[in-house]
């Protein structure tokens, strides 16, 4: 798979809730910590303001726009920036699938979408690889994304047999397509693993690492793929991704190891060999350095977490 698919697969997102939200008049809603949820929504009609904690200036959303909030940060939606906000739990029911919640009778703004729960011991680190907010303005190239939104609206309204399965697949499609279009937009050079994927040279090296993590990668080999000198490549990779290339190689291997140790019955030695390590001892040393515990302890359910990679339920139903 490609790097973005790799990361999203390790997050193991599932469509926790798919629903609609309609508001009218003057309104504002404050949503607290989203507890490791990825939210993906599209504005069907009207418009509103979106402000995400620690993510820069508020964003104006208009009909046709989509937004993804991958990090689970608190956020605020409202008809204006200074409208008094009420807490989401005061107006939204407990988490449920489908339907449209209305504020002030609706009529002013309508958005639909899904939120995804994610699982795994390394969720926080993986979410840090994605931007805190993805804002996609209505564009003709978004045909697939807009089709997904329209189909989801239809499913929410009609509630036909198989509704839950169709909505889940549509939600996944919305998430991937939104991130893909965001990469294609290429609005300026921005730091972070996600944006490095859009860089032709750095993206090629990240893709190569993910395609063959067991390969005996060297700085020289990766620099060659990027078409740069070793020193230039090492500096640019670190500035963009947030860590040296070889450190990234090791940490990605450890994430794959975690996945194997959590979800298969493979031995530590088998995992070590599959990731290119000549001995279990060498693998265990690298694993302990990155994850903070031995692979055997991790495999027994120890809740460790990688210290860094890259630079950067009961909740209301929207």
SVG drawing of the C-alpha trace seen along z (x, -y; Angstrom):
<svg xmlns="http://www.w3.org/2000/svg" viewBox="-38 -39 64 56">
<polyline fill="none" stroke="black" stroke-width="0.4" points="0.0,0.0 1.0,-3.7 2.1,-5.5 -1.2,-7.3 -3.1,-4.0 -0.5,-2.4 -1.1,-4.9 -4.9,-4.9 -4.9,-1.1 -2.9,-1.1 -5.4,-3.5 -8.1,-1.0 -10.9,-3.7 -14.5,-2.6 -17.6,-4.6 -18.7,-5.3 -21.5,-7.7 -22.8,-9.1 -25.3,-11.9 -26.4,-15.4 -26.5,-18.7 -28.8,-21.6 -28.9,-25.1 -30.7,-28.4 -30.5,-31.9 -27.6,-33.0 -26.0,-29.9 -22.7,-28.5 -21.8,-25.1 -18.6,-24.2 -17.4,-20.6 -14.9,-19.4 -12.1,-16.9 -13.1,-14.4 -11.3,-11.4 -9.3,-10.1 -12.0,-10.6 -11.5,-11.6 -14.3,-13.8 -15.0,-14.2 -17.9,-16.5 -19.2,-18.4 -21.3,-21.5 -24.3,-20.8 -25.9,-24.3 -25.4,-27.6 -22.2,-28.3 -20.6,-28.7 -17.3,-29.3 -15.0,-26.6 -12.4,-27.2 -10.1,-24.3 -8.1,-24.5 -4.4,-25.3 -4.9,-25.1 -4.5,-28.7 -7.1,-31.2 -10.8,-30.2 -12.0,-28.9 -15.1,-30.1 -17.0,-27.1 -19.4,-27.5 -21.6,-25.1 -19.5,-22.6 -16.6,-22.8 -15.4,-19.8 -13.4,-19.6 -11.6,-16.8 -10.4,-17.0 -8.0,-14.1 -6.6,-15.0 -9.6,-14.9 -9.0,-18.5 -11.8,-20.6 -13.5,-22.8 -16.3,-25.3 -18.9,-25.8 -21.1,-28.9 -22.9,-31.3 -20.4,-34.0 -17.1,-34.2 -18.7,-36.1 -22.0,-34.3 -22.5,-32.9 -21.7,-29.2 -23.5,-26.3 -21.9,-23.0 -22.5,-20.2 -23.8,-17.8 -26.7,-20.2 -28.3,-19.8 -27.0,-16.6 -28.2,-13.2 -25.8,-10.4 -23.9,-8.9 -26.2,-7.3 -26.2,-6.5 -28.2,-8.4 -30.7,-11.2 -30.3,-15.0 -30.2,-17.1 -31.6,-20.7 -30.9,-23.9 -33.3,-26.8 -35.4,-25.0 -32.6,-24.7 -32.8,-26.3 -29.5,-28.2 -26.7,-25.6 -26.6,-21.8 -23.6,-19.6 -23.3,-15.8 -20.5,-13.4 -19.1,-10.8 -16.8,-10.5 -14.4,-7.6 -13.2,-5.9 -9.6,-4.7 -7.8,-2.0 -4.3,-0.7 -1.6,-1.5 0.0,-4.0 -3.1,-6.1 -1.9,-9.4 1.4,-9.2 -0.3,-8.2 -2.8,-11.0 0.0,-13.5 1.1,-12.6 -2.1,-14.1 -2.8,-17.9 -5.0,-19.2 -7.5,-20.6 -8.1,-19.8 -10.2,-22.4 -11.2,-21.6 -13.0,-24.4 -15.6,-23.4 -13.9,-22.5 -14.9,-20.7 -12.2,-18.1 -14.0,-16.9 -16.6,-14.9 -16.0,-11.6 -16.1,-13.3 -19.3,-15.3 -20.9,-12.1 -20.1,-10.4 -21.7,-13.2 -24.9,-13.1 -25.1,-9.4 -24.7,-9.6 -27.5,-12.2 -29.7,-9.8 -28.9,-6.9 -29.5,-9.0 -32.9,-10.2 -34.2,-6.9 -32.9,-4.3 -33.1,-1.5 -31.9,2.1 -28.1,2.3 -27.9,-1.4 -25.3,-0.8 -22.8,0.9 -23.3,-1.6 -22.8,-4.6 -19.6,-3.0 -18.0,-2.6 -19.1,-6.0 -17.5,-7.5 -14.2,-5.8 -14.3,-7.1 -15.0,-10.6 -12.0,-10.5 -9.5,-9.2 -10.7,-11.4 -10.6,-14.5 -7.0,-13.9 -6.1,-13.1 -7.6,-16.3 -5.9,-18.3 -2.6,-16.9 -3.3,-17.8 -4.2,-21.4 -0.5,-22.0 -1.1,-25.5 2.4,-26.4 5.2,-24.5 4.2,-23.2 6.1,-21.1 5.0,-17.7 4.9,-14.1 1.5,-14.5 2.7,-17.4 6.0,-15.6 4.0,-13.1 3.1,-15.8 6.7,-16.7 7.9,-14.8 11.3,-13.9 10.5,-13.3 7.3,-11.6 9.3,-9.1 11.6,-8.2 8.7,-7.7 6.9,-5.6 10.0,-3.4 10.4,-2.9 6.8,-1.9 6.9,0.4 9.9,2.4 10.4,1.7 12.7,4.7 15.2,3.4 18.6,2.5 18.1,-1.2 21.0,-3.6 21.1,-7.4 22.9,-7.1 20.2,-4.9 17.3,-7.1 19.1,-10.3 19.5,-8.6 15.8,-8.0 15.2,-11.7 17.9,-12.7 19.8,-14.7 23.1,-14.7 23.1,-12.9 23.6,-16.1 20.9,-18.0 18.4,-15.1 19.1,-14.6 18.5,-18.2 15.4,-18.6 13.9,-15.4 14.4,-16.4 13.1,-19.9 9.9,-18.6 9.2,-15.3 10.6,-16.3 13.3,-13.6 16.3,-12.1 15.5,-9.7 17.1,-6.6 15.2,-7.3 12.0,-7.4 12.8,-4.0 13.3,-2.5 10.2,-4.0 8.0,-2.8 9.4,0.7 8.5,0.6 4.9,-0.5 4.6,2.5 6.1,4.7 3.5,3.4 0.7,4.3 2.1,7.8 2.6,8.3 -0.9,7.0 -2.9,8.9 -1.0,12.1 0.5,15.0 3.9,14.4 7.0,14.9 9.3,12.0 12.0,13.7 9.6,14.0 8.7,10.4 12.3,9.4 13.2,11.3 10.2,9.9 11.4,6.4 15.0,7.0 16.8,7.6 19.5,10.3 18.9,11.2 16.1,11.0 18.6,9.2 19.1,6.4 15.4,6.0 14.6,6.1 17.2,3.3 15.7,1.1 12.1,1.9 13.0,1.0 14.6,-2.3 11.6,-3.4 8.6,-1.9 10.0,-2.0 9.6,1.7 10.7,5.1 8.7,6.6 7.8,9.6 6.4,7.3 4.5,5.3 3.1,8.5 1.7,9.4 -0.3,6.2 2.0,3.6 0.5,0.2 3.6,-1.5 3.8,-4.3 6.5,-5.5 8.0,-8.6 7.9,-10.5 7.6,-10.1 7.3,-13.1 7.1,-16.7 4.2,-17.2 -17.3,-6.9 -20.2,-8.7 -19.6,-12.0 -22.2,-14.0 -23.1,-12.5 -21.9,-15.2"/>
</svg>
